């Protein structure tokens, strides 16, 4: 059984939906921006409330375990009520927690997720222990024993452990799947390039890819034709710039519009798998980790792996909670069998 270890954040997430929330769109010549708004100075009734565990380290570990991998996780929590909730949630999950970091002198990460009537969300995040991981706290032996590692976004001071982890994994010939966070991206492309050069799979959303490459998707720019669909020339440029080594596969997700991939020879596009959207939290984690896992399942079939990621992501957004809707490989494959017209495009 393939051994994978995930490294990232762990949070307790509280989901809040209010009927009085509004979506305000602001347009300029270069971009469109949407904002969630509430009546100022008012007391607002909550229409829907729930809580669940989340964070990139937790979400991806749960997914890899559910997909049948021998999974371990490295994340940091405090010794508090929220930590108890996170640990309790793993009792029925197939994840080894012997490598996690728990300290009394810090608070566990906590997030309030404001859910819109459209199913999208705004996250108010208290990083807590997630931003305080130290190199001395990392169990590098666990990384050495794994077949590949999945690195979720590491924020704040925790970002300082990213380079030592990647260097160690590379020295021991471990495959690396890397989902960059804003802390890494803000250091600039030349600094981030050191990490990208060691990663076998790199996944970012369109906004992260734009920050990384400095390329903006211009609304007035033409697209280049696939056989039946299109890829924007600016997204193509992002993918080309992000791919810094021959052995890499780079992926850009674009929310409800789908996902793109590039292997140095061909570009791939996969539309979003249809689903009823309840909350988009965890969609990126489920997509990225499923894509990485599916590459092994499908013998490096990039287009099919995009489809697997889209199906699992669609299942997650159909429920509250970043890990509630996760599917097994068999369930994903049944979804694809039941919708034979769903496919990917390649050029």
C-alpha positions as CSV (number, residue, x, y, z in Angstrom):
1,X,0.0,0.0,0.0
2,X,1.3,3.4,-1.0
3,X,2.4,5.5,2.0
4,X,1.6,9.2,1.9
5,X,2.1,11.9,4.5
6,X,0.3,15.3,4.5
7,X,1.7,18.5,6.0
8,X,-0.6,21.5,6.6
9,X,-3.1,23.1,8.8
10,X,-5.8,21.9,11.2
11,X,-8.8,24.0,12.2
12,X,-12.2,23.8,13.8
13,X,-14.6,25.4,11.3
14,X,-17.9,27.0,12.1
15,X,-20.3,27.5,9.2
16,X,-22.7,30.4,9.3
17,X,-25.3,31.4,6.8
18,X,-27.5,34.5,7.0
19,X,-30.4,35.3,4.7
20,X,-29.6,39.0,5.1
21,X,-26.2,38.6,3.4
22,X,-25.8,40.3,0.0
23,X,-23.3,39.8,-2.8
24,X,-21.9,43.1,-4.1
25,X,-20.0,43.1,-7.4
26,X,-17.5,45.8,-8.4
27,X,-16.2,46.0,-11.9
28,X,-13.2,47.8,-13.4
29,X,-11.5,47.8,-16.8
30,X,-9.0,45.1,-15.6
31,X,-11.0,43.0,-13.1
32,X,-14.2,42.0,-11.5
33,X,-14.5,41.6,-7.7
34,X,-17.3,40.3,-5.5
35,X,-17.9,41.1,-1.8
36,X,-20.2,39.7,0.8
37,X,-22.0,42.4,2.8
38,X,-24.3,42.7,5.8
39,X,-26.4,45.6,7.1
40,X,-24.0,47.8,9.1
41,X,-24.7,48.1,12.8
42,X,-27.4,45.5,12.8
43,X,-28.0,42.3,14.8
44,X,-28.5,39.6,12.2
45,X,-30.2,36.2,12.7
46,X,-28.3,33.1,11.6
47,X,-30.4,30.9,9.3
48,X,-27.9,27.9,9.2
49,X,-25.2,26.9,11.6
50,X,-22.9,23.9,11.8
51,X,-19.3,23.0,12.8
52,X,-16.7,20.6,11.5
53,X,-13.0,20.1,11.2
54,X,-10.9,21.5,8.4
55,X,-7.6,22.9,7.3
56,X,-5.4,21.7,4.4
57,X,-3.5,19.1,6.4
58,X,-6.7,17.6,7.9
59,X,-8.8,17.7,4.7
60,X,-6.1,16.1,2.5
61,X,-5.2,13.5,5.0
62,X,-8.9,12.4,5.4
63,X,-9.1,12.2,1.6
64,X,-6.0,10.1,1.0
65,X,-7.1,7.8,3.8
66,X,-10.6,7.5,2.3
67,X,-9.0,6.7,-1.1
68,X,-7.2,3.8,0.4
69,X,-3.7,5.1,1.0
70,X,-1.6,4.4,4.1
71,X,-1.9,7.9,5.4
72,X,-0.2,9.9,8.1
73,X,-0.5,13.6,8.9
74,X,1.7,16.3,10.3
75,X,-0.2,19.3,11.7
76,X,0.0,21.4,14.9
77,X,-2.8,22.0,17.5
78,X,-3.1,23.3,21.0
79,X,-4.4,21.5,24.1
80,X,-7.9,23.0,24.2
81,X,-11.5,22.4,23.3
82,X,-11.0,22.8,19.6
83,X,-8.1,20.3,19.6
84,X,-10.3,17.8,21.4
85,X,-12.8,18.2,18.6
86,X,-10.2,17.7,15.9
87,X,-8.8,14.6,17.5
88,X,-12.3,13.2,18.1
89,X,-13.1,13.6,14.4
90,X,-10.3,11.3,13.4
91,X,-11.6,8.3,15.4
92,X,-13.4,6.9,12.4
93,X,-10.8,8.1,9.8
94,X,-8.0,5.9,8.4
95,X,-5.2,8.4,9.3
96,X,-2.1,7.9,11.5
97,X,-1.9,10.8,13.9
98,X,1.3,9.7,15.7
99,X,3.3,12.5,14.0
100,X,1.1,15.4,14.8
101,X,2.4,18.3,17.1
102,X,0.4,19.2,20.2
103,X,1.5,22.0,22.5
104,X,0.0,23.5,25.6
105,X,1.3,27.1,25.0
106,X,-0.7,27.7,21.8
107,X,-4.3,27.8,20.6
108,X,-5.8,25.5,18.0
109,X,-6.7,27.1,14.6
110,X,-10.3,28.3,14.3
111,X,-12.3,29.6,11.4
112,X,-15.7,31.2,10.9
113,X,-17.0,30.5,7.4
114,X,-19.6,32.9,6.1
115,X,-21.6,31.0,3.5
116,X,-23.5,32.9,0.8
117,X,-26.8,31.9,-0.8
118,X,-24.8,31.1,-3.9
119,X,-22.8,28.4,-2.0
120,X,-19.5,30.3,-2.0
121,X,-17.9,31.5,1.2
122,X,-15.7,34.0,3.0
123,X,-13.4,32.7,5.7
124,X,-12.5,34.5,8.9
125,X,-9.4,32.6,10.1
126,X,-7.5,32.5,13.3
127,X,-4.3,30.7,12.4
128,X,-3.2,29.8,15.9
129,X,-0.9,26.8,16.1
130,X,-1.1,26.5,12.3
131,X,1.3,29.5,12.0
132,X,3.7,28.3,14.6
133,X,5.2,25.0,13.3
134,X,9.0,24.8,13.9
135,X,11.5,22.7,12.1
136,X,12.5,21.0,15.3
137,X,8.9,19.8,15.8
138,X,8.8,18.0,12.4
139,X,9.2,14.2,12.4
140,X,11.5,13.9,9.4
141,X,11.7,10.1,9.9
142,X,8.0,9.9,8.9
143,X,8.8,11.8,5.7
144,X,11.6,9.4,4.9
145,X,9.3,6.4,5.4
146,X,6.6,7.8,3.1
147,X,6.4,7.2,-0.7
148,X,5.3,10.7,-1.4
149,X,4.3,13.8,0.6
150,X,1.5,16.3,0.1
151,X,2.3,19.8,1.2
152,X,-0.7,22.0,1.8
153,X,-0.4,25.8,2.4
154,X,1.8,26.7,5.4
155,X,1.2,30.1,6.7
156,X,3.0,32.6,9.0
157,X,6.1,31.3,10.7
158,X,5.3,27.7,9.7
159,X,6.3,28.6,6.1
160,X,9.9,28.6,7.3
161,X,9.8,24.8,7.5
162,X,8.7,24.4,3.9
163,X,12.2,24.6,2.4
164,X,13.8,22.1,4.9
165,X,11.0,19.7,4.3
166,X,11.3,19.9,0.5
167,X,15.1,19.6,0.6
168,X,14.9,16.5,2.9
169,X,12.2,14.9,0.7
170,X,14.3,15.5,-2.4
171,X,17.4,14.1,-0.8
172,X,15.5,10.9,0.0
173,X,13.9,10.7,-3.4
174,X,10.3,11.3,-2.3
175,X,7.7,12.6,-4.7
176,X,6.2,15.9,-3.7
177,X,2.8,17.3,-4.4
178,X,2.7,21.0,-3.6
179,X,-0.2,23.3,-3.1
180,X,1.2,26.7,-2.5
181,X,-0.2,29.2,0.0
182,X,-0.2,33.0,0.0
183,X,2.6,33.2,2.5
184,X,4.9,31.3,0.1
185,X,3.6,33.2,-3.0
186,X,4.2,36.6,-1.5
187,X,7.9,35.9,-1.1
188,X,8.1,36.3,-4.9
189,X,8.5,34.0,-7.8
190,X,12.3,33.6,-7.6
191,X,12.0,32.5,-4.0
192,X,9.1,30.1,-4.7
193,X,10.9,28.7,-7.7
194,X,13.2,26.9,-5.3
195,X,10.2,24.9,-4.0
196,X,8.6,24.5,-7.4
197,X,11.8,22.9,-8.8
198,X,11.5,20.0,-6.4
199,X,7.8,19.4,-6.8
200,X,6.4,16.7,-9.1
201,X,2.9,18.0,-9.0
202,X,2.0,21.7,-8.4
203,X,-1.6,22.8,-7.9
204,X,-2.8,26.4,-7.5
205,X,-6.1,28.2,-8.0
206,X,-6.3,30.9,-10.7
207,X,-5.8,33.7,-8.2
208,X,-2.7,32.1,-6.6
209,X,-1.3,31.3,-10.1
210,X,-1.8,35.0,-11.0
211,X,0.0,36.1,-7.9
212,X,2.8,33.6,-8.5
213,X,3.5,34.5,-12.2
214,X,2.4,38.1,-12.3
215,X,0.1,37.3,-15.2
216,X,-3.4,38.6,-15.1
217,X,-6.3,37.0,-17.0
218,X,-7.4,39.9,-19.2
219,X,-11.1,39.9,-20.0
220,X,-10.5,41.5,-23.4
221,X,-7.9,39.0,-24.5
222,X,-8.7,36.3,-27.0
223,X,-8.7,32.6,-26.3
224,X,-7.1,29.7,-28.1
225,X,-9.3,26.9,-29.3
226,X,-9.4,23.4,-28.0
227,X,-11.1,20.9,-30.2
228,X,-14.5,21.8,-28.7
229,X,-13.7,24.4,-26.0
230,X,-11.3,27.1,-25.1
231,X,-8.3,27.9,-23.0
232,X,-7.4,31.5,-22.2
233,X,-4.0,32.5,-23.5
234,X,-3.2,34.1,-20.1
235,X,-3.9,30.9,-18.3
236,X,-1.7,29.0,-20.9
237,X,1.1,31.5,-20.1
238,X,0.6,30.9,-16.3
239,X,0.9,27.2,-16.8
240,X,4.0,27.5,-18.9
241,X,5.7,29.8,-16.4
242,X,4.9,27.7,-13.4
243,X,6.4,24.6,-15.0
244,X,10.1,24.9,-14.2
245,X,11.2,21.3,-14.5
246,X,10.5,18.6,-17.2
247,X,9.1,16.0,-14.8
248,X,6.4,18.3,-13.4
249,X,2.7,18.4,-13.9
250,X,1.2,21.8,-13.1
251,X,-2.5,22.4,-12.5
252,X,-4.6,25.6,-12.2
253,X,-8.2,25.4,-10.8
254,X,-10.7,28.0,-11.8
255,X,-13.7,27.4,-9.4
256,X,-16.9,26.6,-11.2
257,X,-15.2,27.0,-14.6
258,X,-13.1,23.9,-14.2
259,X,-9.4,23.1,-14.1
260,X,-6.4,23.1,-16.4
261,X,-3.2,21.1,-16.5
262,X,0.1,21.1,-18.4
263,X,2.8,18.5,-18.7
264,X,5.2,20.4,-21.0
265,X,3.7,18.9,-24.2
266,X,-0.1,19.1,-23.9
267,X,-2.6,21.3,-22.2
268,X,-5.7,19.7,-20.5
269,X,-9.0,21.1,-19.6
270,X,-11.8,19.5,-17.5
271,X,-15.1,21.2,-16.7
272,X,-16.6,21.1,-13.2
273,X,-18.5,17.9,-12.5
274,X,-22.2,18.9,-12.0
275,X,-23.5,19.1,-8.4
276,X,-25.7,21.1,-6.0
277,X,-23.4,23.6,-4.2
278,X,-23.9,23.9,-0.5
279,X,-20.5,25.2,0.5
280,X,-17.3,25.5,-1.5
281,X,-15.0,25.1,1.5
282,X,-12.6,22.2,1.0
283,X,-13.2,22.0,-2.7
284,X,-9.6,22.9,-3.5
285,X,-8.1,20.4,-1.0
286,X,-10.3,17.6,-2.3
287,X,-9.6,18.3,-5.9
288,X,-5.8,18.7,-5.5
289,X,-5.3,15.6,-3.3
290,X,-7.6,13.5,-5.4
291,X,-5.7,14.6,-8.6
292,X,-2.4,13.5,-7.0
293,X,-3.8,10.2,-5.9
294,X,-5.5,9.5,-9.2
295,X,-2.3,9.9,-11.1
296,X,-1.2,6.7,-9.5
297,X,-4.6,5.1,-9.9
298,X,-4.7,5.9,-13.6
299,X,-1.0,5.3,-14.5
300,X,-0.4,9.1,-14.9
301,X,-3.4,9.8,-17.1
302,X,-3.6,13.5,-16.5
303,X,-7.0,14.1,-18.1
304,X,-8.7,11.3,-16.3
305,X,-7.1,12.4,-13.0
306,X,-8.6,15.9,-13.6
307,X,-12.0,14.2,-13.9
308,X,-11.5,12.2,-10.7
309,X,-10.5,15.4,-8.8
310,X,-13.6,17.2,-10.2
311,X,-16.0,14.4,-9.2
312,X,-14.7,14.3,-5.6
313,X,-14.6,18.1,-5.3
314,X,-18.2,18.2,-6.5
315,X,-19.2,15.7,-3.8
316,X,-17.5,17.8,-1.1
317,X,-19.2,21.1,-2.2
318,X,-22.6,19.4,-2.0
319,X,-22.4,19.1,1.8
320,X,-21.4,21.3,4.7
321,X,-17.9,20.5,6.0
322,X,-14.7,20.1,4.1
323,X,-14.5,16.3,4.5
324,X,-18.1,15.3,4.7
325,X,-18.7,14.4,1.0
326,X,-15.4,12.6,0.2
327,X,-15.8,9.6,-2.1
328,X,-13.7,6.5,-2.5
329,X,-12.1,5.6,-5.9
330,X,-14.9,3.1,-6.6
331,X,-17.6,5.8,-5.9
332,X,-15.8,8.3,-8.2
333,X,-15.6,5.7,-10.9
334,X,-19.3,4.9,-10.6
335,X,-20.1,8.6,-11.0
336,X,-18.1,8.7,-14.2
337,X,-19.8,5.5,-15.5
338,X,-23.2,7.1,-14.8
339,X,-22.3,10.2,-16.8
340,X,-20.4,8.9,-19.9
341,X,-20.7,12.2,-21.7
342,X,-18.5,13.9,-19.0
343,X,-14.9,14.0,-20.3
344,X,-11.8,16.2,-20.7
345,X,-10.2,18.1,-23.5
346,X,-6.6,18.0,-24.6
347,X,-4.5,20.0,-27.1
